[in-house]
Structures are given as C-alpha cells and as structure tokens.
Amino acid sequence: MFYVLRATGISCAVRHYPKMNATFLHTIGLFEQDSSIFLVYIIMLKSILFKPMLKSFLILLCLSLSVHRYATAQPDSIKTVPQLLDSVKKIMNRNNIPGLLLTLVTRDSVIFSGGVGLADLKNNVPVHEHHLFRMGSVSKSFAALAILQLIEQGKLSLDDRLRDIAPEVTFENEWETTDPLKVVHLLEHTTGFDDMHFSAMHNWETHELPLPQMIRRHENSLHCRWKPGSRFSYSNPGYVILTYLIEKFSGQNYHDYIAQHILRPVGMTESNFVSFIPSGDESDYAKGYSWEDGGYDDVPFNPINGAAAGTLNSSAHDMGRFVQCLLNSGRIGDTLIVAPASIDRMEISMSSLASRSGMHHGYGLANFRRKQGTWAWMQGHSGGIDGFASYYGYNRYYGAGFALSNNAMESNKAIITLVTDFLTRNLDKPTRTTSALDLASIEPYLGFYSFASPRNEILAFAERLINGFELALENDTLTVKTLFEKPLKLIPASANIFYRGDNLEADVIMTKDENGQLVYIYDAYYYEKSSAFIYWLRLGGIVASVVLLITYVLYTLIWLVRIQSLSREEIFIRLWPLTSIIFFAAMIFCFNAMLDPLIDAGQFNWKTAGYALFSALWLVISLASFLVIFRGFSFVRRKFTAMYITAVIAANGILSVYFFINGMIGKCFWLY
C-alpha cells in the first residue's frame, strides 16, 4: 500500500516532466508510480530536515517534488534476458537495492520468473521466484476484481450509493443530497476523503482488526473535502470500506473470498493477505530494509490497518500468473475470473470531471495507465509499504507485462523503464494524431494554476506553497512553465485535450467545473486557475523569512564574540529571536525523529510530545518577541541593527503564524 502524505501530490515539476521522479520511490509515489505514497513522502521529509536550514526549508517547500534524475535509457545491446538482468543488477547496486522480485510474461508464456539479489542479507539468502514480498497498494487491484465479480453476480453496482448499501459506515458528505458518495468513487479515489492519518496507519494489536473497527480507526479521514466525483485524490481508507463491502455482499471473510475466487483460480497458490506472519513461515518472506548512513537497516514487518488496501504478500511466480490473467482480459487458461468487459472498465477512469469532459486517462478501478518506457505505456498499479516498493504493468495490445518489487523501498523507476523497453523492443513505435491549436478556445485558460486536490490535508499548505505553474502561449505554442524546469510544450490532440511533449498518448485536459472555474487536469492531478501574485507573494515571503532566520544564526556567532561590549538590555533583546529559532530547530528535530521509524509518529512518545511542545513554544516566543522589540528598540545601540532584529522577529512571526494557520503548531500527531 502506499502510505499517505506525498503523492499526495507529486510536485508540478515531477508531474509534468517524465524524466523527473521522487527521490525515494517513486510511488512509486510513488504516485509517478504509485497511487499510494505517504511513507516515501515522509521519509523524504526526514532526509532533508538535517540539511542546512536554508536548503532544508527550500526543499520542505517542495515536499512533493524532491526530484532525482535517473539514467534510464536502455542500451541498444539489451536483447536477451541475461543482458537485461545484468543491467538491472547495476541499477540495484547504484540505488542500494539488496533484492528484487521480477517476472516477465506474455499472454501464454513466462520469459523470466525469479529474483535478483538477496531476500535476506543476514543469512545471504538469494531471492527466488517463491519468496513473498510485501506488495503494498498492488493489493487494491485484487479488491477491485472482487468488487467486479460481485457486480457481475448482481450483488452490487458501481453506481450504488454507499449510504444506501452500507448505512452502518459513517462518513461526512455535505453534498450527499445532490452528489452522493458511490461505490465507483471509492474505487477511483474520487471520494474527496483524506488519506491515512498517523494514528490510524499501523495496527497496535496482536491480531487483524474486524473491518467495522478498522473503518472507525480511519474515521478522521472519511470526510468529503469536495463533491464526490469531481477530482482524484488517493485515499487508502476508501479501500478499507471496499474490503468491508466485499465481506458484506459475499458473506465471506475477505481473505477467504479473494483466495477462493481470485488467488487460487489464477494459480496464485503462494500469495496471501496476512498482516501478521504466521509462526514458522518467516523464511518464506523477503526481509525489508532501508539504506541509512552507508548501510542497511532492518525494517520490521509492521502490520497496517489496510485490509485489501495494502496487505498483499506475493511472489514472482504468482504475480506472473496475475499479469497473464489481465493480459488475457480476465481469463487464465480455461478459467474466467471476470468478464473481458470488466477488465475494459477497470482500465479507464469514469467518475471524475476529467472523464466527464472527455479524458479517461488516469486512475480507473485500481488500475492506472502511465508512460513507463522510453515511449511505451502500461496499465497497472504500484505499491509502497515498510521496506518494499512494488509495481506491476501490462499492455493487452503489446501482449506483454511484468511485475517487480524491491526490498529497500527505493524507486523502481529506472528498472521499470528498462524492463518496459526490453518487452517492447521489437514493436513499432506508434504515431499520434494531432490537431491545430484553437487559439480562441484556449485563450481563457492562459494564466497561473495552483494544485487543488491534495492527498493529505495536513500538508496541503506545503503543496499550495510550491505546486503551481503558468500556462502560456509562446510563438503560437502552448507551454507549461514551472519553477524547476524549462518550459514544456503541450501539443493539441483535440480542442481541449493535449499531449505533454513527445508523449504518444494525451493525458492533459482543460475544462470548467460546474461553477465555471477553469481547471487544468494532468492525468489525475487537478489544478485550478488562480492568482500568480498571491502565489509568488506567499512563496517569496516564506523564502525571505527563512533566509533572514539563517542570517541571524550566523550573525549571532559574530555578536557572541563581543558580547561583553553589549548592554544587558540589548543582549536580552537579541536573545529573544535566537530563542525562538532554537525552538523552531527543536521542533524540526522532533519531527525528523518521529519519522524514524514512521510507526512512532502515531504514538505518544518524546518525539511527538516534543514536536507539540516546541512548536507551541516557537509560536509563543515568536509573537512575544514583537512586544520585546517594541519596548526595547531604543536599547539597541545601532539603529540598523535594531531594524535588522525587528525584521528577523517579523520573519519568525510570519513563519510561525503560517504554520499555526495551517494546523502545524501544537499538533498532537499521536491523535492525528
């Protein structure tokens, strides 16, 4: 499953530029690869918070857009599986990936099924095709298949209202009368729900919770932040509700239903959805790791409150069978798992504003379409969970697919590109159909856009800070201008649908919502036209404030040397902004600490308590400093110094108030 904060929104830069990807996964984000990404997002935060303050904060402003460039071009010489595996090993060594599950298949044959590297570093155990890897959000595709089976049996409909079919499930939707929450919204992440909160993420019990109780754990996420069916925002709790629906309408425990109706018929005899490894079976599972400070740390098999949203454990053998089932439109051998029409529906998005406006690219029923190779596109899903990053991809037109998972939760992007290019090496590159740019229809859309569908409300303020772009017309060419890359050309496929750069499939649409708001949607990411002035004012103010704080820390090192020449009153005044900065640094330290391991963020401990305390003290001291400088301005000998200290106090106040307005001051993460 791919936890929660990031990918959130992937940054504008990452979303628009295929050569860019999130530093740690990508899910995968992560959402470049994953429809799920909190854990990586959080680890990304952890990695930056010990950098020098300016660099750290500038990256913090880009929470969802830390980027990493990959050398993903496939050498022309890769024509055989051994050559491919040799290239994969080089990427693994470069990216500190100890082991990899890998399977390559066609509709009716297995090209490769096995592993690369080690499943267990301590005991030097190589990965083989039967090792079980945690697949994370890949699980969701199985939940979607189960729902599709129940639909085919007449027990459910995609258009069923959740409140009608499961009134016992509590959620908030202020638009329920006019825009009810439906089953399809849960499947396509168009509910408007927030993603998992810290305290609900992991299971603290010694057994898996009953689904009604698990849903209650996620109750803080089950609030529609906008009308259901308007925009995509990845939310794991929606799939916990879907798991409950599987049990309610099948009359079986979801473990039993999925095993009986999907896993065993497909031939996935080794896979399971357990959250706790049965005693004695530990050797069947690959060990999870993270690369820290030049070495690998063990990552425990922490159980999550995810049910069919993220608890799948599978092997190369089994995932190969699953991909073949999808390649054959729901059939494996003589067994029909779901009708071909259900696979057709699974692969497209139908419940969002983008789909109603004519673009069905995006997230379908736990299945999304992405450009994964140099030019080729794949259907599939990714997943990230403690210690593992996974993805499966296939294309029925190509007749080939693959699945992989690494046990270090590192990005699979380079390997995915390599494998996709290998599988499509003998195919002719298709052409695309373009149209002339309709200048009159596009003119109203020119201007600035801000991201408007954050995955995690807790960090929506960070996305608003950095995630924006300008849509401009240059020499009769439509371009996207971001902070971090050269302009990207948009090539019209029709009046309001566009290709990004040289992509062969169009995945950008410009349209209006029901209120006439101009909207830009790339794939599943939703932007609204907004004020460039406000955007740059906010970003500029925050960056300038951070710079002033850093200069004051440096300045303090200077005046402390000659502290004896200063009056007691002036020293007192100078210490106030310094004290405030110290509390800010302590807050950052506690935040960093509670993310290692992430499981600590959902519990009451010195890390979470320290964050709540120091953030509150930071705000109090920052605001009190205004009174101190107001009364003591005349005690500072040099007026320029007094003005500088005043500016630093103002900067500190701006930052602390900004954090307060956005709910990050005194935050009790163990309750979130």
Secondary structure, DSSP 8 states (H G I E B T S, - for coil): ---SSSGGG--HHHHH-TTEEESS-----STTT-S--HHHHHHHHHHHTTS-HHHHHHHHHTGGG-EEE------TT--SHHHHHHHHHHHHHHTT--EEEEEEEESS-EEEEEEEEEEETTTTEE--TT-BEEEETTHHHHHHHHHHHHHHTTS--TT-BHHHH-TTS--B-TTTTTS--BHHHHHHT-S------HHHHB--SSS---HHHHHHHTGGG-B-SS-TTS-----HHHHHHHHHHHHHHHSS-HHHHHIIIIIHHHT--S-B--SS--TT-GGGB--EEEEETTEEEEE----BTTGGGT-EEE-HHHHHHHHHHHHTTTEETTEESS-HHHHHHHTS--SSHHHHTT---SB-SS-EEEE-SSS-EEEEEEEEETTEEEEEEEETTTTEEEEEEETT----HHHHHHHHHHHTTTS-----------HHHHGGG-EEEEE---S-GGGHHHHHHH-EEEEEEETTEEEEE-SSS--EEEEESSSSEEEETT-SS--EEEEE-TT--EEEEETTEEEEEE-HHHHHHHHHHHHHHHHHHHHHHHHHHHHTTTGGGS-HHHHHHHHHHHHHHHHHHHHHHHHHHHTTTGGGGGS-SHHHHHHHHHHHHHHHHHHHHHHHHHHHGGGSSSHHHHHHHHHHHHHHHHHHHHHHHTT-SS--GGG-
